[in-house]
């Protein structure tokens, strides 16, 4: 199995031992380091990293300086997206915007407006997807939220039809993750999808 093909936003570690239930993945990572299965340097070694590296200030500035005088809005937006992902500080941002203005003549105010639009679009998209997943899980498994509560100690409790039982965060997260995978695959009731994955 190629773990780099997963879209988890981070690494996952599963253990089926009863005494491992509820333990954080960082616990397992620390045990792997203690046991010598991994070295600290392995965690950031280039040969173990997959995908494109995160853009840096330098790469965003280089992209700004590479813009042609007749660059269109899509080209400028691509540089601004790279700048947003690089999470530059305010001085670095000013240098990038100045470079874009020098290359294309686009006013800095218009560039800042475009950055705000990119940020709003990304935030709106993330909120909409997250809300859709939450609603799907609540509807499919917890009677539209009537059968799931979060207690004062931050534990989840689910009503089974006869009694309430405590759930781990991982159990609820697992249903959310399955809903996300199912939503991106598209089709059929989520309960059918989960049953098919178990088989």
LUMZA-67871 format. One record per residue (C-alpha): residue in one letter; chain; x, y, z. Coordinates in steps of 0.02 Angstrom, whole numbers, m for minus. Example, Ala and Ser with C-alpha at 12.3 -4.5 7.8 and 13.67 -1.06 7.14 Angstrom:
BEGIN
{code a unit A c1 615 c2 m225 c3 390}
{code s unit A c1 684 c2 m53 c3 357}
END
This chain:
BEGIN
{code x unit A c1 0 c2 0 c3 0}
{code x unit A c1 69 c2 170 c3 m49}
{code x unit A c1 36 c2 284 c3 99}
{code x unit A c1 77 c2 438 c3 m6}
{code x unit A c1 m82 c2 406 c3 m106}
{code x unit A c1 m189 c2 441 c3 48}
{code x unit A c1 m266 c2 612 c3 77}
{code x unit A c1 m272 c2 615 c3 267}
{code x unit A c1 m185 c2 781 c3 292}
{code x unit A c1 m60 c2 690 c3 404}
{code x unit A c1 m3 c2 519 c3 453}
{code x unit A c1 m115 c2 386 c3 528}
{code x unit A c1 m71 c2 244 c3 646}
{code x unit A c1 m195 c2 108 c3 693}
{code x unit A c1 m177 c2 m25 c3 826}
{code x unit A c1 m314 c2 m150 c3 865}
{code x unit A c1 m258 c2 m194 c3 1042}
{code x unit A c1 m392 c2 m148 c3 1169}
{code x unit A c1 m264 c2 m58 c3 1278}
{code x unit A c1 m212 c2 50 c3 1128}
{code x unit A c1 m387 c2 119 c3 1100}
{code x unit A c1 m389 c2 307 c3 1116}
{code x unit A c1 m200 c2 329 c3 1112}
{code x unit A c1 m139 c2 472 c3 1003}
{code x unit A c1 m35 c2 434 c3 848}
{code x unit A c1 108 c2 535 c3 924}
{code x unit A c1 119 c2 406 c3 1064}
{code x unit A c1 152 c2 272 c3 934}
{code x unit A c1 277 c2 384 c3 844}
{code x unit A c1 374 c2 411 c3 1005}
{code x unit A c1 376 c2 223 c3 1036}
{code x unit A c1 444 c2 193 c3 859}
{code x unit A c1 581 c2 319 c3 893}
{code x unit A c1 621 c2 241 c3 1063}
{code x unit A c1 627 c2 67 c3 987}
{code x unit A c1 741 c2 124 c3 847}
{code x unit A c1 619 c2 83 c3 707}
{code x unit A c1 638 c2 264 c3 653}
{code x unit A c1 767 c2 398 c3 682}
{code x unit A c1 722 c2 580 c3 711}
{code x unit A c1 809 c2 624 c3 547}
{code x unit A c1 693 c2 503 c3 455}
{code x unit A c1 545 c2 615 c3 494}
{code x unit A c1 609 c2 754 c3 380}
{code x unit A c1 723 c2 657 c3 260}
{code x unit A c1 690 c2 704 c3 78}
{code x unit A c1 682 c2 522 c3 21}
{code x unit A c1 533 c2 490 c3 136}
{code x unit A c1 434 c2 646 c3 92}
{code x unit A c1 309 c2 640 c3 m50}
{code x unit A c1 222 c2 768 c3 m156}
{code x unit A c1 275 c2 942 c3 m201}
{code x unit A c1 370 c2 1037 c3 m68}
{code x unit A c1 278 c2 1180 c3 15}
{code x unit A c1 312 c2 1344 c3 m76}
{code x unit A c1 432 c2 1461 c3 12}
{code x unit A c1 451 c2 1648 c3 11}
{code x unit A c1 596 c2 1628 c3 m110}
{code x unit A c1 494 c2 1523 c3 m232}
{code x unit A c1 346 c2 1643 c3 m224}
{code x unit A c1 461 c2 1793 c3 m254}
{code x unit A c1 545 c2 1703 c3 m399}
{code x unit A c1 373 c2 1665 c3 m474}
{code x unit A c1 327 c2 1850 c3 m457}
{code x unit A c1 489 c2 1902 c3 m543}
{code x unit A c1 457 c2 1776 c3 m683}
{code x unit A c1 290 c2 1854 c3 m730}
{code x unit A c1 282 c2 1929 c3 m903}
{code x unit A c1 227 c2 2110 c3 m930}
{code x unit A c1 69 c2 2047 c3 m1014}
{code x unit A c1 29 c2 1916 c3 m880}
{code x unit A c1 m156 c2 1886 c3 m862}
{code x unit A c1 m260 c2 1875 c3 m704}
{code x unit A c1 m241 c2 1685 c3 m696}
{code x unit A c1 m51 c2 1699 c3 m697}
{code x unit A c1 m53 c2 1832 c3 m562}
{code x unit A c1 m177 c2 1731 c3 m459}
{code x unit A c1 m63 c2 1578 c3 m469}
{code x unit A c1 79 c2 1679 c3 m393}
{code x unit A c1 m35 c2 1747 c3 m257}
{code x unit A c1 m96 c2 1572 c3 m215}
{code x unit A c1 84 c2 1515 c3 m200}
{code x unit A c1 115 c2 1665 c3 m87}
{code x unit A c1 m34 c2 1618 c3 22}
{code x unit A c1 21 c2 1437 c3 39}
{code x unit A c1 199 c2 1493 c3 83}
{code x unit A c1 128 c2 1592 c3 231}
{code x unit A c1 246 c2 1738 c3 209}
{code x unit A c1 261 c2 1878 c3 336}
{code x unit A c1 205 c2 2056 c3 300}
{code x unit A c1 377 c2 2115 c3 240}
{code x unit A c1 395 c2 1967 c3 124}
{code x unit A c1 219 c2 1996 c3 59}
{code x unit A c1 260 c2 2178 c3 23}
{code x unit A c1 414 c2 2124 c3 m78}
{code x unit A c1 312 c2 1998 c3 m179}
{code x unit A c1 174 c2 2123 c3 m215}
{code x unit A c1 303 c2 2254 c3 m265}
{code x unit A c1 383 c2 2129 c3 m385}
{code x unit A c1 213 c2 2087 c3 m463}
{code x unit A c1 174 c2 2272 c3 m483}
{code x unit A c1 345 c2 2305 c3 m562}
{code x unit A c1 323 c2 2161 c3 m686}
{code x unit A c1 139 c2 2182 c3 m732}
{code x unit A c1 90 c2 2358 c3 m681}
{code x unit A c1 m52 c2 2291 c3 m574}
{code x unit A c1 m86 c2 2409 c3 m427}
{code x unit A c1 m42 c2 2341 c3 m255}
{code x unit A c1 m219 c2 2378 c3 m194}
{code x unit A c1 m292 c2 2266 c3 m329}
{code x unit A c1 m168 c2 2129 c3 m282}
{code x unit A c1 m219 c2 2142 c3 m99}
{code x unit A c1 m402 c2 2130 c3 m151}
{code x unit A c1 m362 c2 1973 c3 m251}
{code x unit A c1 m272 c2 1899 c3 m99}
{code x unit A c1 m426 c2 1933 c3 8}
{code x unit A c1 m537 c2 1848 c3 m123}
{code x unit A c1 m422 c2 1695 c3 m125}
{code x unit A c1 m425 c2 1684 c3 66}
{code x unit A c1 m615 c2 1704 c3 72}
{code x unit A c1 m640 c2 1573 c3 m63}
{code x unit A c1 m526 c2 1448 c3 25}
{code x unit A c1 m609 c2 1478 c3 194}
{code x unit A c1 m785 c2 1464 c3 121}
{code x unit A c1 m742 c2 1304 c3 27}
{code x unit A c1 m664 c2 1223 c3 182}
{code x unit A c1 m813 c2 1272 c3 291}
{code x unit A c1 m939 c2 1210 c3 164}
{code x unit A c1 m852 c2 1041 c3 143}
{code x unit A c1 m833 c2 1018 c3 330}
{code x unit A c1 m1013 c2 1064 c3 363}
{code x unit A c1 m1073 c2 945 c3 228}
{code x unit A c1 m973 c2 802 c3 304}
{code x unit A c1 m1037 c2 840 c3 479}
{code x unit A c1 m1217 c2 846 c3 420}
{code x unit A c1 m1199 c2 683 c3 324}
{code x unit A c1 m1127 c2 592 c3 476}
{code x unit A c1 m1258 c2 662 c3 594}
{code x unit A c1 m1400 c2 616 c3 474}
{code x unit A c1 m1337 c2 441 c3 431}
{code x unit A c1 m1280 c2 381 c3 602}
{code x unit A c1 m1349 c2 492 c3 739}
{code x unit A c1 m1531 c2 534 c3 695}
{code x unit A c1 m1488 c2 708 c3 629}
{code x unit A c1 m1387 c2 742 c3 786}
{code x unit A c1 m1519 c2 687 c3 911}
{code x unit A c1 m1419 c2 531 c3 956}
{code x unit A c1 m1247 c2 611 c3 979}
{code x unit A c1 m1194 c2 726 c3 1120}
{code x unit A c1 m1030 c2 800 c3 1175}
{code x unit A c1 m1015 c2 792 c3 1364}
{code x unit A c1 m934 c2 922 c3 1476}
{code x unit A c1 m776 c2 814 c3 1484}
{code x unit A c1 m771 c2 825 c3 1292}
{code x unit A c1 m815 c2 643 c3 1268}
{code x unit A c1 m943 c2 589 c3 1138}
{code x unit A c1 m1097 c2 489 c3 1187}
{code x unit A c1 m1211 c2 400 c3 1064}
{code x unit A c1 m1387 c2 337 c3 1094}
{code x unit A c1 m1406 c2 157 c3 1034}
{code x unit A c1 m1596 c2 152 c3 1044}
{code x unit A c1 m1596 c2 78 c3 1219}
{code x unit A c1 m1452 c2 164 c3 1309}
{code x unit A c1 m1311 c2 290 c3 1290}
{code x unit A c1 m1134 c2 228 c3 1258}
{code x unit A c1 m972 c2 321 c3 1261}
{code x unit A c1 m877 c2 341 c3 1096}
{code x unit A c1 m696 c2 382 c3 1070}
{code x unit A c1 m647 c2 531 c3 964}
{code x unit A c1 m573 c2 406 c3 841}
{code x unit A c1 m741 c2 319 c3 818}
{code x unit A c1 m827 c2 482 c3 773}
{code x unit A c1 m678 c2 539 c3 669}
{code x unit A c1 m680 c2 373 c3 577}
{code x unit A c1 m860 c2 401 c3 523}
{code x unit A c1 m815 c2 578 c3 468}
{code x unit A c1 m666 c2 515 c3 370}
{code x unit A c1 m771 c2 380 c3 288}
{code x unit A c1 m901 c2 513 c3 243}
{code x unit A c1 m766 c2 620 c3 165}
{code x unit A c1 m698 c2 475 c3 63}
{code x unit A c1 m873 c2 425 c3 12}
{code x unit A c1 m918 c2 604 c3 m37}
{code x unit A c1 m765 c2 619 c3 m149}
{code x unit A c1 m803 c2 448 c3 m227}
{code x unit A c1 m986 c2 497 c3 m248}
{code x unit A c1 m1139 c2 388 c3 m239}
{code x unit A c1 m1251 c2 277 c3 m133}
{code x unit A c1 m1298 c2 284 c3 51}
{code x unit A c1 m1150 c2 306 c3 167}
{code x unit A c1 m1200 c2 155 c3 273}
{code x unit A c1 m1187 c2 44 c3 117}
{code x unit A c1 m1016 c2 117 c3 81}
{code x unit A c1 m954 c2 80 c3 257}
{code x unit A c1 m1024 c2 m97 c3 252}
{code x unit A c1 m937 c2 m131 c3 85}
{code x unit A c1 m771 c2 m67 c3 154}
{code x unit A c1 m782 c2 m189 c3 301}
{code x unit A c1 m811 c2 m339 c3 187}
END
